[in-house]
Amino acid sequence: MKLFIEVEISPDEIPLANELFRTLRTLTDHVRTRDLPKLFRTIISRLEDGNHLEQVAAEISTLLTESVRSETVYDDLFGAFTSVVFNQELVLRQQSVVPFMLLLPRLPEPAQTKLRDALIPKVLKHLTVKRPVDASRMDFFAHAEAFASLVTLEFVSISGAITTIIALLRKPENRSAAVTMLGKTVELCLQQLTDKCDPSALADLNAALQNVTEDVFQYDINYIEDSMGWSRQPAVSLDSTRVSPVQPPGDLKKGLADGSGGLHAVESFLGHRQTVFAMAYDEKRNQLISGGKDGTLIAWTTDGQISETVEMARHYACSMDVHPSLQTLLVCGVAKEEAPGPAGTRILPPPCIVSYGPNGRGWKEQGFLSKESSKLVSCIKAMGGSEHAFVTGETVHSNSGLDGSGQRLDERVCYYDIQTSSSFSSLQPVRQYTEHEDLITCVCLFPPNSNLFLSGSRDFTVRVWDRRVDRCVGLFGTVGKTGRLQAHDAMITCLDAIDTNMILSAGMDTRILRWDSRTLGNQGGCGPVSTLQLDDSAVLKVALGGTATTAAVSTLRGLYLVDFALPRPIARLADPFKDGRRVGRYHDLKWAGNRNVLYAAGDDMRVDVYALR
């Protein structure tokens, strides 16, 4: 007589599985787990937030050990893994596949080798499908990121990866996937590319990329070349929606309107150990504060000395602002990737908002708000006036979704009033605006009216809000290809405003648009006053200041001063530093109050200082 036992296990019962299976095998060797593929999928899906890697690896190892007699266990695991990783829903939510790929080196043998050997051809087969150059990348974005992850994990050699990418770049029918593969490989494997690659192989890769000239790849090319230190001659142009002829590149070198000059490099402040993403300026104390990916906040004196350093324990600043009248520094924090958890697990804390108050010449933490229900707090702006209020852009977990976890992500502009709560740690938004359909990238005030503020998004829109009203009160832009109002043709990266007719937006579509709020009707929608394209690269930041009509503009290729006084804006490239060094991409720009001084910070970990002359 043979006894067959089938066991149904839920994920939370797996820690008890070893003992259970040992007991059952005293009765018979014919013990199997019911619906193992579904169980694998449920467990692997928990990797999405990156918080349960070691636990998931341990649970899968347990199931593999207890199912070793099953002939299909490795196929079941591979099927479950790929169904989760290449689920189109992840791409729609902009969820990286990297947290899932990190599971592979933590699997026991022979599962690790079997999955690797099955995954590599599956990924390459999908990426080598013939497609038009303007194909939707949603179809293969996850596979391109998986390819780069395999290189990072050294499951695919970096030299082999370069050879594959070069071959695909040369074929128009594979070029879209190849450019995406290269972009993700540069993003995830830059050190391997620069340290472990033969220079001749990199030269061949650069040559292959030089032959990619389609406009649809321009942003990718800019990012790749800037990251690798490569360059091609940029085509500089200026145009205006009101004037059709293209202004010649030579005009960039002319003086600005009203006889003002340009930006002259003065000096650099050194102190950060990683990329600087955010800065704020305290006008009362004439003090700059900068925040880097190293988790350090640095308060600087005007001559570049470090006045104080504040260490954020488990976060780094992605955005910050100083409330001018209350002198409060507000910082939104993103979890540091290296943040350790109990027993060596990698548990990332939720995003946060931190309030700092003045402490001598430095700052002292006054309140810490942990955003447990949010995936990201992307931007923050202190409201003006005497009210202690601020606005943020947040990506929030919602329980009304249709994905496997029963959750979805909502994009919300949140308005907070600190005076509504006795404790900063329990602060809740007074209003939450949900009209944006994708990541909120920036918020800015509207100085002519202290009740209004604006937001920009990856959904291509610029929206106007009134903190007294629970809905959007205006929408800049015209009807786009989708039939909806949009301000830009790609993600909006930054906004700034100083007057009713001096509102600037910029984005990945390489354009800077100037808007006039007086043309905004009740139903929303209006065209820009002017359109400016400085070079062929995405705009990272605009900062109005220096004079009443000028703005500093940072693109992937350079720093400019633009004068918007005339119908055709006039621009001038910032003067280089005397040592001729190549400056990195500037992620943030801040004018020093009423002084003609601009601070620019970004990839090279410096805070560069420019004077307006």
Backbone torsions as a table, in degrees:
resi	resn	phi	psi	omega
1	MET	NA	133.7	177.8
2	LYS	-110.8	138.2	179.6
3	LEU	-110.8	123.9	178.1
4	PHE	-113.6	129.3	-178.5
5	ILE	-121.4	128.4	175.6
6	GLU	-114.1	125.3	-174.3
7	VAL	-111.4	132.1	174.1
8	GLU	-102.7	121.0	-174.8
9	ILE	-120.5	136.5	171.5
10	SER	-94.1	157.0	-177.1
11	PRO	-54.5	-36.6	-177.4
12	ASP	-75.1	-7.4	178.8
13	GLU	-96.5	-5.4	-175.1
14	ILE	-60.3	-38.6	178.0
15	PRO	-56.2	-24.0	179.0
16	LEU	-93.1	-1.3	-171.6
17	ALA	-65.9	-38.5	-178.1
18	ASN	-57.4	-49.9	-179.0
19	GLU	-65.0	-39.2	179.9
20	LEU	-62.8	-47.4	-178.2
21	PHE	-67.0	-35.1	177.0
22	ARG	-62.2	-41.3	179.3
23	THR	-65.2	-45.4	-177.7
24	LEU	-66.9	-31.1	-178.2
25	ARG	-77.6	-8.2	169.4
26	THR	-72.0	-18.0	178.5
27	LEU	-94.9	-39.8	-177.3
28	THR	-162.3	153.4	175.0
29	ASP	-84.4	-10.3	-175.2
30	HIS	-91.8	72.5	179.2
31	VAL	-119.1	127.5	179.9
32	ARG	-135.5	156.1	178.5
33	THR	-92.4	132.2	-179.8
34	ARG	-75.7	138.3	174.9
35	ASP	50.2	55.1	-178.8
36	LEU	-61.3	-40.5	178.4
37	PRO	-58.1	-42.2	179.3
38	LYS	-64.0	-39.8	179.5
39	LEU	-64.6	-42.7	176.3
40	PHE	-58.6	-46.1	-178.0
41	ARG	-61.4	-43.1	-179.2
42	THR	-61.7	-43.1	-178.7
43	ILE	-68.1	-46.9	-177.4
44	ILE	-63.6	-34.0	-179.0
45	SER	-60.7	-24.3	-179.6
46	ARG	-70.7	-7.3	-179.5
47	LEU	-79.0	-7.1	-171.6
48	GLU	-55.9	-41.1	-177.0
49	ASP	-89.8	1.1	176.3
50	GLY	73.7	10.4	-173.5
51	ASN	-97.3	-9.6	-170.4
52	HIS	-127.3	27.2	-172.2
53	LEU	-58.3	-52.0	-176.2
54	GLU	-66.7	-37.9	179.4
55	GLN	-66.8	-43.6	178.6
56	VAL	-62.9	-43.3	179.0
57	ALA	-60.8	-40.9	179.7
58	ALA	-66.0	-41.4	-178.7
59	GLU	-67.2	-40.6	178.5
60	ILE	-67.9	-38.2	176.9
61	SER	-61.2	-39.7	177.5
62	THR	-61.9	-47.3	-179.7
63	LEU	-63.3	-39.4	178.2
64	LEU	-63.9	-42.5	179.7
65	THR	-63.0	-42.8	-177.2
66	GLU	-79.1	-13.8	-179.7
67	SER	-113.6	19.9	-174.5
68	VAL	-60.6	-25.5	179.9
69	ARG	-79.5	-11.1	179.9
70	SER	-74.6	132.9	-179.1
71	GLU	-74.1	-18.5	-174.7
72	THR	-110.4	5.8	-171.0
73	VAL	-59.9	-40.2	-178.2
74	TYR	-74.3	-34.7	173.7
75	ASP	-65.5	-38.8	177.6
76	ASP	-61.7	-43.5	-179.8
77	LEU	-65.6	-44.0	-179.6
78	PHE	-63.7	-42.9	178.8
79	GLY	-63.2	-41.0	178.8
80	ALA	-66.7	-43.4	-178.3
81	PHE	-62.0	-48.7	-177.7
82	THR	-70.3	-31.2	178.9
83	SER	-67.5	-30.7	178.2
84	VAL	-80.8	-49.0	-174.0
85	VAL	-65.6	-37.9	-175.9
86	PHE	-103.4	24.3	174.9
87	ASN	-72.7	126.6	-177.1
88	GLN	-59.8	-24.5	-179.7
89	GLU	-62.5	-33.2	178.1
90	LEU	-64.1	-40.7	179.8
91	VAL	-65.4	-41.8	179.6
92	LEU	-61.6	-31.6	179.7
93	ARG	-92.0	7.2	-177.3
94	GLN	55.7	38.2	179.6
95	GLN	-90.7	126.0	178.8
96	SER	-68.9	148.9	175.4
97	VAL	-89.1	-7.2	-176.3
98	VAL	-56.8	-44.4	178.9
99	PRO	-57.8	-30.8	178.2
100	PHE	-76.0	-39.7	-178.5
101	MET	-65.3	-27.9	179.6
102	LEU	-66.1	-12.5	176.8
103	LEU	-69.2	-33.3	-170.7
104	LEU	-55.5	-51.9	-178.2
105	PRO	-69.3	-8.6	179.6
106	ARG	-95.9	-2.0	177.5
107	LEU	-80.7	147.6	177.6
108	PRO	-74.5	158.6	171.4
109	GLU	-78.1	149.2	3.3
110	PRO	-88.0	7.0	-176.7
111	ALA	-60.3	-40.5	-178.3
112	GLN	-60.0	-49.2	-178.5
113	THR	-66.5	-41.9	-179.4
114	LYS	-62.3	-44.4	179.5
115	LEU	-67.2	-42.3	178.7
116	ARG	-59.9	-47.5	-176.3
117	ASP	-68.5	-24.2	176.9
118	ALA	-87.2	-32.0	-174.4
119	LEU	-75.0	-40.7	-176.3
120	ILE	-58.2	-52.8	178.7
121	PRO	-65.2	-31.9	178.3
122	LYS	-64.0	-44.6	179.9
123	VAL	-64.5	-47.4	-178.0
124	LEU	-66.0	-36.9	178.6
125	LYS	-60.8	-41.6	-179.5
126	HIS	-70.2	-36.7	-176.9
127	LEU	-76.4	-18.9	-178.6
128	THR	-98.5	7.8	172.9
129	VAL	-63.6	139.2	179.9
130	LYS	-71.2	129.2	-178.7
131	ARG	-142.0	155.6	173.1
132	PRO	-68.9	158.6	-176.4
133	VAL	-64.6	-25.9	-179.6
134	ASP	-99.9	26.3	-179.8
135	ALA	-62.9	150.9	176.1
136	SER	-67.0	125.3	-176.6
137	ARG	-78.0	-10.5	176.9
138	MET	-59.0	-25.9	-177.5
139	ASP	-70.9	-24.8	-174.7
140	PHE	-137.5	7.0	-177.5
141	PHE	-60.0	-45.2	-179.3
142	ALA	-63.1	-37.2	179.2
143	HIS	-68.0	-37.4	177.6
144	ALA	-65.2	-40.1	178.2
145	GLU	-70.0	-35.3	176.2
146	ALA	-64.0	-39.8	177.3
147	PHE	-59.5	-48.6	179.7
148	ALA	-62.8	-35.5	178.2
149	SER	-65.5	-39.3	177.5
150	LEU	-62.4	-34.8	176.2
151	VAL	-69.2	-44.7	178.9
152	THR	-57.6	-41.6	-179.1
153	LEU	-79.3	-2.0	-179.5
154	GLU	63.3	26.5	169.7
155	PHE	-80.4	-25.1	171.1
156	VAL	-120.5	130.1	-178.5
157	SER	-68.7	148.1	-179.0
158	ILE	-65.9	-34.7	178.4
159	SER	-67.9	-40.1	176.9
160	GLY	-64.7	-37.7	178.4
161	ALA	-63.3	-43.7	179.5
162	ILE	-62.4	-44.1	178.9
163	THR	-58.9	-43.2	-180.0
164	THR	-64.9	-45.9	-178.1
165	ILE	-63.9	-41.6	178.8
166	ILE	-59.5	-45.5	-179.1
167	ALA	-61.0	-39.4	-178.5
168	LEU	-76.5	-32.8	177.2
169	LEU	-61.2	-30.8	-176.3
170	ARG	-77.5	-11.2	-178.7
171	LYS	-107.2	116.4	-179.4
172	PRO	-54.7	-34.5	-177.7
173	GLU	-73.6	-12.6	177.9
174	ASN	-116.5	2.0	-169.8
175	ARG	-66.9	-37.7	-178.4
176	SER	-61.0	-46.8	178.3
177	ALA	-67.0	-38.1	-177.3
178	ALA	-64.5	-43.4	178.6
179	VAL	-63.2	-40.7	178.5
180	THR	-66.0	-42.4	176.8
181	MET	-59.0	-44.8	-178.8
182	LEU	-66.1	-42.1	178.7
183	GLY	-60.1	-45.2	179.4
184	LYS	-69.2	-34.3	178.1
185	THR	-67.2	-39.8	176.1
186	VAL	-64.1	-41.0	-178.8
187	GLU	-64.6	-43.8	-172.8
188	LEU	-95.6	-21.5	-170.2
189	CYS	-129.2	29.9	-174.7
190	LEU	-58.5	-41.6	-178.8
191	GLN	-66.1	-39.2	176.8
192	GLN	-63.0	-40.2	179.7
193	LEU	-63.1	-44.0	-175.6
194	THR	-80.9	-28.8	-174.6
195	ASP	-98.6	-29.0	-169.7
196	LYS	-113.9	-2.2	-175.9
197	CYS	-96.9	142.9	172.9
198	ASP	-65.1	132.7	-179.1
199	PRO	-55.3	-34.3	180.0
200	SER	-67.4	-33.8	178.3
201	ALA	-67.9	-40.2	177.4
202	LEU	-66.4	-36.0	177.8
203	ALA	-64.9	-39.6	177.2
204	ASP	-65.0	-38.9	178.9
205	LEU	-65.5	-43.5	178.1
206	ASN	-61.5	-42.6	179.8
207	ALA	-63.0	-40.7	179.0
208	ALA	-65.1	-38.3	179.5
209	LEU	-69.5	-33.3	179.0
210	GLN	-60.5	-27.3	-179.3
211	ASN	-83.7	-3.6	175.6
212	VAL	-89.3	110.9	-173.1
213	THR	-123.4	0.0	-178.3
214	GLU	-64.2	138.4	-178.0
215	ASP	-59.9	-32.0	-175.5
216	VAL	-63.4	-19.0	-178.1
217	PHE	-102.1	8.8	-170.8
218	GLN	-61.0	-43.5	179.8
219	TYR	-63.7	-43.0	179.4
220	ASP	-59.8	-44.5	-178.5
221	ILE	-63.1	-44.3	178.4
222	ASN	-58.3	-46.3	-178.2
223	TYR	-63.5	-45.7	-177.5
224	ILE	-64.5	-48.5	-176.7
225	GLU	-66.2	-39.9	178.2
226	ASP	-65.4	-40.1	-179.9
227	SER	-67.2	-37.4	-177.0
228	MET	-88.3	-8.5	-178.2
229	GLY	78.8	18.5	175.9
230	TRP	-90.3	165.0	177.9
231	SER	-153.4	152.7	168.5
232	ARG	-133.3	157.7	-175.7
233	GLN	-64.8	115.2	179.6
234	PRO	-73.7	146.6	174.3
235	ALA	-94.4	111.4	-176.2
236	VAL	-95.3	131.2	179.6
237	SER	-147.7	153.8	173.1
238	LEU	-125.3	138.7	174.7
239	ASP	-145.3	174.6	179.7
240	SER	-144.7	143.1	178.5
241	THR	-66.2	-20.6	-178.1
242	ARG	-94.6	-14.4	-178.5
243	VAL	-129.8	123.6	-172.5
244	SER	-79.8	-37.7	-177.7
245	PRO	-63.4	146.3	178.1
246	VAL	-84.1	130.2	-179.6
247	GLN	-73.6	134.1	-174.9
248	PRO	-69.0	153.9	-179.0
249	PRO	-57.2	-29.0	-178.3
250	GLY	-59.0	-25.5	-178.9
251	ASP	-65.5	-18.9	178.4
252	LEU	-64.5	-23.2	-174.5
253	LYS	-95.9	-2.2	177.1
254	LYS	-79.6	160.8	175.1
255	GLY	-65.3	159.4	179.3
256	LEU	-81.2	172.9	179.8
257	ALA	-60.4	155.1	177.4
258	ASP	65.4	16.1	174.1
259	GLY	80.2	5.8	180.0
260	SER	-75.9	158.9	-178.5
261	GLY	-95.2	-144.9	-177.6
262	GLY	-124.6	-163.4	179.9
263	LEU	-93.6	126.4	-178.7
264	HIS	-114.3	126.7	-179.8
265	ALA	-66.0	131.0	-175.8
266	VAL	-112.2	-58.0	-176.6
267	GLU	-161.8	178.0	178.1
268	SER	-132.8	140.4	175.1
269	PHE	-96.5	129.3	-178.9
270	LEU	-113.1	134.6	179.9
271	GLY	178.9	-28.2	-179.8
272	HIS	-83.5	154.1	-179.3
273	ARG	-107.0	-8.9	177.6
274	GLN	-143.5	-179.3	-178.0
275	THR	-50.6	138.6	176.0
276	VAL	-98.1	120.8	-177.1
277	PHE	-101.3	-25.3	-170.0
278	ALA	-146.1	149.1	174.8
279	MET	-141.6	159.2	173.5
280	ALA	-144.2	156.0	-179.7
281	TYR	-126.2	126.0	178.7
282	ASP	-94.8	104.1	-175.3
283	GLU	-68.9	-29.2	-178.9
284	LYS	-66.0	-36.3	-177.2
285	ARG	-108.6	7.3	-176.8
286	ASN	47.4	54.3	-173.6
287	GLN	-130.0	133.1	174.5
288	LEU	-94.7	139.7	173.5
289	ILE	-122.4	132.5	-179.9
290	SER	-126.3	151.2	179.7
291	GLY	-131.2	129.3	-177.5
292	GLY	-114.2	169.4	179.0
293	LYS	-66.6	-13.2	176.2
294	ASP	-74.2	-3.1	179.1
295	GLY	84.1	10.3	-176.7
296	THR	-102.4	133.5	168.9
297	LEU	-104.0	127.9	-178.5
298	ILE	-120.1	127.6	172.0
299	ALA	-96.8	126.0	-174.1
300	TRP	-109.5	146.0	167.6
301	THR	-81.0	166.9	-176.9
302	THR	-65.4	-20.8	179.6
303	ASP	-98.9	15.2	172.3
304	GLY	89.6	8.2	176.7
305	GLN	-84.8	147.8	178.6
306	ILE	-80.6	113.1	179.9
307	SER	-77.3	-40.4	178.5
308	GLU	-161.8	149.5	174.4
309	THR	-119.8	129.3	177.2
310	VAL	-117.4	125.5	-179.8
311	GLU	-96.2	124.0	171.4
312	MET	-83.0	126.8	-169.3
313	ALA	-63.8	-51.5	-173.2
314	ARG	-128.0	11.2	-177.7
315	HIS	-133.9	169.1	166.6
316	TYR	-132.8	158.2	-174.3
317	ALA	-82.9	126.3	173.1
318	CYS	-103.7	-16.5	177.8
319	SER	-160.8	149.7	178.8
320	MET	-156.5	160.9	177.8
321	ASP	-159.3	153.4	177.1
322	VAL	-107.8	128.3	173.1
323	HIS	-74.1	115.6	-168.6
324	PRO	-64.3	-39.3	-175.9
325	SER	-87.5	-33.6	-178.5
326	LEU	-93.1	-7.6	177.4
327	GLN	52.2	52.5	175.9
328	THR	-114.0	131.7	176.5
329	LEU	-94.5	122.1	-179.3
330	LEU	-110.7	129.5	-175.8
331	VAL	-131.0	131.4	170.2
332	CYS	-101.9	132.4	-171.6
333	GLY	-111.5	141.3	174.0
334	VAL	-108.6	142.0	-177.4
335	ALA	-62.2	135.1	172.4
336	LYS	-67.8	137.5	-177.0
337	GLU	-66.2	-27.8	-176.4
338	GLU	-89.1	5.9	-176.5
339	ALA	-58.4	119.7	-177.6
340	PRO	-82.3	158.2	177.0
341	GLY	-125.1	-178.2	-179.8
342	PRO	-59.0	141.0	174.0
343	ALA	55.4	33.5	175.4
344	GLY	81.2	0.7	179.7
345	THR	-74.0	154.6	-177.8
346	ARG	-101.0	87.4	-177.7
347	ILE	-107.3	114.8	-178.6
348	LEU	-87.2	133.7	177.2
349	PRO	-71.9	157.5	176.3
350	PRO	-68.5	164.3	176.3
351	PRO	-62.0	165.2	-176.2
352	CYS	-145.7	164.7	169.3
353	ILE	-124.7	126.7	-177.2
354	VAL	-119.2	137.1	177.5
355	SER	-109.7	129.6	177.9
356	TYR	-119.9	141.7	175.6
357	GLY	-112.6	161.6	-178.6
358	PRO	-64.3	140.5	179.3
359	ASN	-142.8	90.1	-172.8
360	GLY	66.8	-126.9	174.9
361	ARG	-91.4	2.3	-177.7
362	GLY	-116.6	-153.9	-175.8
363	TRP	-137.2	147.5	179.9
364	LYS	-130.4	135.3	-178.7
365	GLU	-62.6	129.5	178.5
366	GLN	-108.5	-27.0	-177.6
367	GLY	-162.0	148.0	-178.8
368	PHE	-132.8	118.4	-179.6
369	LEU	-110.8	109.1	177.9
370	SER	-84.3	122.3	-176.5
371	LYS	-93.0	76.4	-174.8
372	GLU	-60.6	-33.2	-175.6
373	SER	-90.4	1.7	-176.7
374	SER	-110.9	145.3	173.3
375	LYS	-87.0	-29.6	-177.3
376	LEU	-156.7	138.5	164.9
377	VAL	-111.2	104.3	-166.0
378	SER	-88.0	-28.0	-175.8
379	CYS	-156.4	157.5	-176.7
380	ILE	-148.3	146.0	177.5
381	LYS	-147.2	128.3	177.3
382	ALA	-77.3	134.1	177.1
383	MET	-75.1	149.8	-179.4
384	GLY	-79.5	-176.4	178.4
385	GLY	79.4	-166.0	-175.5
386	SER	-87.7	-15.2	179.2
387	GLU	-69.6	139.1	179.7
388	HIS	-89.6	73.8	-173.7
389	ALA	-127.6	158.5	176.1
390	PHE	-154.6	163.0	178.9
391	VAL	-124.3	151.3	180.0
392	THR	-136.8	162.2	166.4
393	GLY	-109.4	126.8	-173.5
394	GLU	-135.3	144.5	170.1
395	THR	-103.2	116.4	-167.8
396	VAL	-116.2	136.4	173.9
397	HIS	-71.2	129.7	178.6
398	SER	-121.5	146.8	-179.0
399	ASN	-91.4	11.5	-175.9
400	SER	-103.2	14.8	-175.7
401	GLY	-82.4	176.8	-176.7
402	LEU	-117.1	5.7	-179.0
403	ASP	-79.0	179.5	-173.3
404	GLY	-61.1	-25.8	-177.9
405	SER	-88.9	-3.9	-177.1
406	GLY	77.3	12.6	-179.1
407	GLN	-123.6	159.3	170.8
408	ARG	-137.6	173.2	178.7
409	LEU	-111.8	127.4	176.7
410	ASP	-107.6	142.7	176.1
411	GLU	-99.1	124.9	-174.5
412	ARG	-134.6	137.2	166.0
413	VAL	-91.8	122.1	-174.5
414	CYS	-113.9	133.6	177.4
415	TYR	-109.6	122.0	-178.6
416	TYR	-114.5	145.1	170.7
417	ASP	-126.5	110.7	-174.6
418	ILE	-60.4	-28.0	-177.3
419	GLN	-72.2	-8.4	179.6
420	THR	-83.7	-4.5	-178.5
421	SER	-134.7	143.3	178.6
422	SER	-76.2	-17.0	-178.6
423	SER	-134.4	131.6	178.7
424	PHE	-61.8	-33.4	-177.0
425	SER	-67.8	-17.6	179.5
426	SER	-111.7	13.9	-177.1
427	LEU	-63.5	138.1	177.2
428	GLN	-124.6	149.9	179.0
429	PRO	-62.3	140.3	173.5
430	VAL	-74.2	-39.3	176.0
431	ARG	-136.5	146.8	174.5
432	GLN	-129.4	119.4	-177.7
433	TYR	-102.4	129.5	-169.9
434	THR	-118.0	15.0	-175.0
435	GLU	-71.8	-25.3	178.0
436	HIS	-66.5	142.8	-176.5
437	GLU	-106.8	-0.2	178.6
438	ASP	-151.1	177.5	-174.4
439	LEU	-45.3	131.0	176.1
440	ILE	-87.4	116.7	-171.4
441	THR	-97.4	-22.2	-175.5
442	CYS	-159.8	151.3	172.5
443	VAL	-134.7	148.9	177.0
444	CYS	-149.4	157.6	179.2
445	LEU	-83.2	166.8	175.2
446	PHE	-122.3	89.7	-170.8
447	PRO	-51.5	-34.4	179.5
448	PRO	-63.5	-20.1	-179.7
449	ASN	-141.1	111.0	-174.2
450	SER	-69.1	-9.9	178.9
451	ASN	-88.7	-13.3	-174.5
452	LEU	-103.5	151.2	171.4
453	PHE	-152.5	165.3	-175.1
454	LEU	-124.6	158.7	175.6
455	SER	-141.9	148.8	175.8
456	GLY	-122.1	157.1	-169.9
457	SER	-146.8	166.2	172.3
458	ARG	-72.5	-6.0	175.2
459	ASP	-86.5	10.9	174.8
460	PHE	76.6	6.8	-174.6
461	THR	-107.3	153.0	169.5
462	VAL	-117.6	117.5	-176.4
463	ARG	-112.9	149.7	178.5
464	VAL	-110.3	135.4	-177.5
465	TRP	-126.4	151.3	174.1
466	ASP	-122.4	121.3	-174.6
467	ARG	-64.4	-10.8	177.2
468	ARG	-90.0	-7.1	-174.3
469	VAL	-122.4	146.5	-173.9
470	ASP	-95.5	22.7	179.0
471	ARG	-151.8	168.8	177.2
472	CYS	-64.2	136.9	-178.3
473	VAL	-110.3	0.4	178.6
474	GLY	-172.7	154.6	-176.9
475	LEU	-143.5	114.9	177.7
476	PHE	-79.1	149.5	174.8
477	GLY	123.8	-179.3	179.0
478	THR	-127.8	171.3	-178.1
479	VAL	-70.1	125.2	-179.4
480	GLY	-95.3	-167.0	-177.8
481	LYS	-63.8	-25.8	-178.6
482	THR	-81.3	-6.0	-177.4
483	GLY	85.7	5.5	-180.0
484	ARG	-114.9	156.5	176.5
485	LEU	-66.2	132.8	175.4
486	GLN	-148.1	147.5	-179.0
487	ALA	-87.3	-37.0	-177.3
488	HIS	-128.3	172.3	178.6
489	ASP	-99.5	5.3	178.0
490	ALA	-155.3	-176.9	-176.8
491	MET	-56.4	136.0	175.8
492	ILE	-84.8	129.9	-175.7
493	THR	-102.1	-27.1	-174.8
494	CYS	-159.9	156.2	178.0
495	LEU	-138.6	150.9	169.2
496	ASP	-157.2	151.7	-178.1
497	ALA	-152.5	142.6	174.3
498	ILE	-131.6	-15.5	-178.2
499	ASP	-154.5	171.5	-177.7
500	THR	-59.5	-33.3	-177.6
501	ASN	-108.9	16.2	179.5
502	MET	-133.0	72.2	177.2
503	ILE	-117.5	124.1	-177.7
504	LEU	-114.8	139.4	170.0
505	SER	-131.6	151.0	179.3
506	ALA	-148.1	161.6	-175.0
507	GLY	-161.8	-169.6	-179.1
508	MET	-70.8	-13.4	178.2
509	ASP	-80.5	8.9	175.4
510	THR	74.7	5.9	-174.9
511	ARG	-106.4	147.4	170.1
512	ILE	-113.4	122.2	-178.0
513	LEU	-111.4	138.3	175.5
514	ARG	-107.7	132.8	-176.3
515	TRP	-120.4	156.3	175.1
516	ASP	-123.0	116.5	-175.7
517	SER	-64.7	-20.3	-178.2
518	ARG	-71.2	-17.2	178.3
519	THR	-91.6	0.2	-176.9
520	LEU	-85.1	112.4	-179.5
521	GLY	-80.7	173.1	-179.4
522	ASN	-61.3	-31.1	-178.4
523	GLN	-87.1	-0.2	179.8
524	GLY	79.5	163.1	176.7
525	GLY	95.8	122.3	174.9
526	CYS	-168.0	152.5	178.4
527	GLY	-82.9	159.4	178.1
528	PRO	-71.8	154.6	175.4
529	VAL	-69.6	-40.1	178.6
530	SER	-151.5	158.5	177.7
531	THR	-127.4	134.8	-177.5
532	LEU	-132.2	132.9	172.8
533	GLN	-124.3	115.2	-174.5
534	LEU	-82.2	-44.3	177.0
535	ASP	-150.1	-164.7	-174.8
536	ASP	-95.2	22.8	-176.0
537	SER	-122.2	163.4	-178.7
538	ALA	-64.0	148.8	176.5
539	VAL	-92.5	128.2	-178.3
540	LEU	-94.9	-35.9	-174.6
541	LYS	-157.4	142.1	168.6
542	VAL	-125.2	143.2	179.0
543	ALA	-142.5	108.8	177.3
544	LEU	-70.1	135.7	180.0
545	GLY	160.6	-179.1	-176.6
546	GLY	90.3	-62.5	171.2
547	THR	-134.1	179.6	-177.3
548	ALA	-69.2	-16.8	-174.9
549	THR	-123.9	5.2	-176.1
550	THR	-106.3	157.7	177.3
551	ALA	-144.4	143.5	169.9
552	ALA	-87.5	140.0	-177.2
553	VAL	-133.2	127.8	176.5
554	SER	-109.3	127.1	173.9
555	THR	-116.5	178.4	176.6
556	LEU	-64.4	-18.6	-174.9
557	ARG	-108.9	-12.6	-178.2
558	GLY	176.9	-178.7	179.2
559	LEU	-117.5	134.1	-176.4
560	TYR	-129.9	157.4	165.5
561	LEU	-114.0	127.3	-175.7
562	VAL	-120.4	135.2	175.3
563	ASP	-107.2	120.9	-177.7
564	PHE	-100.1	17.3	-176.7
565	ALA	-67.9	-31.5	-176.9
566	LEU	-99.2	160.2	177.4
567	PRO	-56.6	-35.2	173.0
568	ARG	-101.0	107.6	179.8
569	PRO	-58.1	146.1	179.9
570	ILE	-113.7	134.1	-175.2
571	ALA	-126.5	153.7	176.1
572	ARG	-141.8	133.4	178.2
573	LEU	-69.4	137.1	179.9
574	ALA	-62.9	144.1	177.6
575	ASP	-67.0	143.6	-179.6
576	PRO	-75.7	166.7	173.5
577	PHE	-70.5	153.1	-175.5
578	LYS	-62.2	-29.4	-179.8
579	ASP	-79.9	-1.4	176.3
580	GLY	74.4	9.0	-176.9
581	ARG	-66.5	150.6	179.0
582	ARG	-85.0	118.6	-178.5
583	VAL	-78.3	151.3	177.8
584	GLY	-79.9	179.1	177.2
585	ARG	-70.4	131.8	-179.6
586	TYR	-90.7	116.6	179.6
587	HIS	-85.9	-21.8	180.0
588	ASP	-145.1	147.8	177.9
589	LEU	-131.6	138.0	177.9
590	LYS	-141.7	128.8	173.0
591	TRP	-84.2	144.7	-178.3
592	ALA	-86.8	78.4	175.9
593	GLY	55.4	-129.4	-179.4
594	ASN	-88.2	-1.2	178.8
595	ARG	-82.2	150.7	-179.7
596	ASN	-85.2	54.9	-179.2
597	VAL	-125.4	133.5	179.1
598	LEU	-117.8	132.9	173.3
599	TYR	-104.2	135.4	-179.4
600	ALA	-133.0	129.8	-175.5
601	ALA	-140.0	151.5	-178.9
602	GLY	-178.1	-130.9	-167.7
603	ASP	-64.6	-33.0	-173.3
604	ASP	-86.0	11.1	172.2
605	MET	71.4	2.5	178.2
606	ARG	-96.9	160.6	164.0
607	VAL	-109.3	107.8	-178.4
608	ASP	-87.6	141.7	-177.1
609	VAL	-113.2	128.8	178.3
610	TYR	-122.9	145.8	176.4
611	ALA	-111.1	140.2	176.2
612	LEU	-90.2	117.8	-176.8
613	ARG	-127.1	NA	NA
